[in-house]
Structure formats: C-alpha cells, structure tokens
Amino acid sequence: MADVSRFIAAGVRARSAYHVVAGEPAIKLDAMESPYRLPMELRDRWLHALRDLALNRYPSPEQYERVKARLARDAGLAPHIGVVLGNGSDEILQNILLALASNVTVVAPTPTFVMYEQIAAILGRRFVGIPLKEDFALDVPALQDALARHAPALLFLAYPNNPTGTLYPMDAVRALLDVDDAAVVIDEAYYPFAQASLMGAVEDRPRLLVVRTLSKQGLAGLRFGWLAADRAWTDELEKVRLPYNVGVVTATSVEFALDYADVFADQAARIRAERGRLYEALRAQVTVWPSEANFLLFRPPVPADAGRIHARLKDAGILIKNLAAAGGALAGCLRVTVGTPAENEAFLAALARAL
Ligand SMILES: *Cc1c(COP(=O)(O)O)cnc(C)c1O
C-alpha cells in the first residue's frame, strides 16, 4: 500500500472510519432504525409521486424552498428563523463545524453521539468532552465551568442523548443556553420519542441551533435532516452547504412523508409503548437506564459478560450494539433499539438464555 501519510491531516489519520456492521441480521436492533416500513398502500402512492421526477435535472430551488417552508410551518417557526436542509443531520453537524473558525473549541457532555468528536477531529477543531454524572445526568456546574474555562464556540447537546437515552431536564438545558457567548446545538434526533423540544426557543435565542432528522422515525434510508436557527446563522450555513446536497428523490420523498405525518406519529407512539414494556422486562434482568429515545442502554449483572452476550445474540440472529469500545462510563454496556413486539420478545428470550 502507498504511504499517503504526508498528504493526510493528522486529525484524519488519528481516527477510524465510522463502523457499520455488514450483513443482514434476522433481527436488527443496533442502529435506532424504525422497525416499521411504509404501509403497503402508501408505498404505491410514494412510487406514483416519484414516477414523473425529472432525474435528468438538478433539484430546483423551488423544491428546496417548498420543503423548507413546509418544515417551518409545521414547526411553527417565526419569519426571522431560517431552515437549512441536509443529507442526514450528520451533514448538518458537519456544515456547522465547517463554518466555524478553524481554531475554535467545541464542547459536549460525554458519553454522547460520537459524530460530534469525529467530525471535529477530522476538521481539526478542538473537542472537549465533559463527563456526565455517574447516572448519565447532566453535570451543569461542570459544564458551566468548562464553558468558562475553554471558551468554546459551540456546545453540542443531544436531546435526548445517544447512547444513554437520557432527556436532560429542561431547566438544566435552559441554564446552559443562558451562558454567555457559546452557541448551543440542540440535536433532536429522537424528538418523536421524547416529545420534548427546544424548537420553540429558537425564536428569541440567537445562539440556539436546533437540528432534526427523519432517520430515526422510519426514513433512515432517505438521508434527510434539517436545522432551524436565526437567519443570521442559516445565511452563513447556506454558503457551506454543497449545492444540490439533497437529491430530488429524497426531497420528493420528504414532501410525501410530511403529508403522512400522522402515519409516522402513530408508529412512534407504538415504539414508545414498546419501550415501556421492554424497559420493565429488562429491569428484571439487568441494570437499565430510563430512556426517552427509541433505544435502551443496559448493563448485564456481570459487566465483563457484555461482549459474550453480544456475540451470543448475534449467533441467534439478533444484532444489538456493544459499547465496550467506547469504554469509560459505558464499559460493559449494551444498547438495544426498540423493535416490533415480536422482535423485542425474541431479543428478551435470547438475552435471558445468554445471561
Ligand atoms: C442518529 C443520530 C444522528 C444522525 O442522524 P442522520 O440524520 O441519520 O445523519 C444525529 N444525532 C444523534 C444524536 C443521533 O443519534
């Protein structure tokens, strides 16, 4: 293999690529995907909506504006709040970090979504993780101290947090929003399962950016996310966004999906109900943390068994996430996405056998 090290930035060389497990397990509960597909009658209507798309043309500005206006209207955004569209919310996060000055520091309570640190490292931005408390609660004084000490440009808060499922108390979040200077990105990837949001607060908080995605609510394959913030932010982020980053198939599918928001809301309600059942069943066997997302973090009675349990489940055709590699507070932890009732039953039975 050629030696490319002198061409590649140190921050890139130091990282590994985001790992996606290959193969199609019988029961896939590792990546916070929805277990529910589009209902059959909607699939035909969706195909019909796609049929006459001009694939020979670039996406039109009119379509982008239509999608943005629709998202803004549905979210009740004021006119001075802008929207930016992304190829997944990961791309939005990347564009935010790209737009920042190159020598800034960004902060997040950890453990959290790995892409904040990954993207920061790739782009050469300094990332400082501030540990959550032992029960994964937000350590507000520690964060306020970090904000004062590192003077970060940005604070990332996953609300609820991944991989812990924790929904930080609103008053703690508001206390951080009020800290001078740092901009705050509230990542609401799990909004449909938490039903709590800071979206309403963007209107009178010029340093607040709220990010959402359709991935966790049944459209992970589409790759679509969006951001809402004061237009001063979105005007700058529009310069960073690559032209045509959201393709016509995705944009049209998003418009279609927004027309059937009730279908997705119904699926999310079923997942929330199942989450409650799964939590109670897990609680009898393992340490499990309360979650306001579509997954549960748990630790077996013998934490050192986590790797073996993960492998046993995989042999049984059930894929969950092993967080061993994350280490620290997540040592011995596993994460399971809430599936259909039948999938959850199969998971619980296999887990009982593995324990
Ligand atoms: C899954 C996830 C995302 C990324 O979602 P995409 O829109 O699929 O890129 C962003 N933030 C958090 C906290 C997530 O868990």
PDBQT file of the ligand as one rigid body, heavy atoms in Angstrom, charges set to zero:
ROOT
HETATM    1  C1  LIG A 401     -28.573   9.086  14.640  1.00  0.00    +0.000 C 
HETATM    2  C2  LIG A 401     -28.188  10.403  15.151  1.00  0.00    +0.000 A 
HETATM    3  C3  LIG A 401     -27.909  11.468  14.280  1.00  0.00    +0.000 A 
HETATM    4  C4  LIG A 401     -27.676  11.286  12.802  1.00  0.00    +0.000 C 
HETATM    5  O1  LIG A 401     -28.769  11.099  12.075  1.00  0.00    +0.000 OA
HETATM    6  P1  LIG A 401     -28.781  11.211  10.490  1.00  0.00    +0.000 P 
HETATM    7  O2  LIG A 401     -29.809  12.241  10.246  1.00  0.00    +0.000 OA
HETATM    8  O3  LIG A 401     -29.173   9.853  10.053  1.00  0.00    +0.000 OA
HETATM    9  O4  LIG A 401     -27.447  11.627   9.972  1.00  0.00    +0.000 OA
HETATM   10  C5  LIG A 401     -27.664  12.713  14.811  1.00  0.00    +0.000 A 
HETATM   11  N1  LIG A 401     -27.648  12.902  16.131  1.00  0.00    +0.000 NA
HETATM   12  C6  LIG A 401     -27.884  11.909  17.005  1.00  0.00    +0.000 A 
HETATM   13  C7  LIG A 401     -27.851  12.189  18.456  1.00  0.00    +0.000 C 
HETATM   14  C8  LIG A 401     -28.132  10.627  16.539  1.00  0.00    +0.000 A 
HETATM   15  O5  LIG A 401     -28.311   9.630  17.398  1.00  0.00    +0.000 OA
ENDROOT
TORSDOF 0
